[in-house]
């Protein structure tokens, strides 16, 4: 197995093609749509879930190489080995990112198992060795990282913007943000809620600003 380079892609408004119309293809298409992609799904038939989904272009046809035109990323999720092989070979020939589901040897990128908590994303990968174990780890992390983590990250983002506008010294600003990102602040969100934690963070920023004469 290759050692993959972890990366997050900005696919907003990019054409992403999913080949296949079953349940797996549906999950892949929805995740791409949620990332802001322009999703095109190619299949002679579609599952019921697809037919209820909005914001996804569904082309009821067999896969052809021309389906790749203008695409940034391709996912093949069919039960036809010949089609999957064709998608892999043709996408590579066009220099595209391509993933054939459950066949890491036919991928130049893999999709990790992900825990989403607002802006916080935690990705788990076994490098394609055991997707089942990656899913199990994801379930364990979902139990550990509750919704307060997403609220905490959103609040820290807001405080970071305020600190950047008020504190010009980069080193002092970094120390301040480390203080705001402390376990104590996270515990405060759990016990007192986001509003009280925001008040406390603003108080800390104000004290730091006053102390340094900004």
Secondary structure, DSSP 8 states (H G I E B T S, - for coil): -----------TT-EEEEE--SHHHHHHHHHHHHTT-EEEEEESS--HHHHH--S-EEEES---GGGGTT-SEEEE--S-HHHHHHHHHHHHHTT-EEEETT-GGGBSS---EEEEETTEEEEE--TTS-HHHHHHHHHHHHHHS-HHHHHHHHHHHHHHHHHHHH---HHHHHHHHHHHTSHHHHHHHHHHHHHHHHHHHHHHHHHHHHHTT-
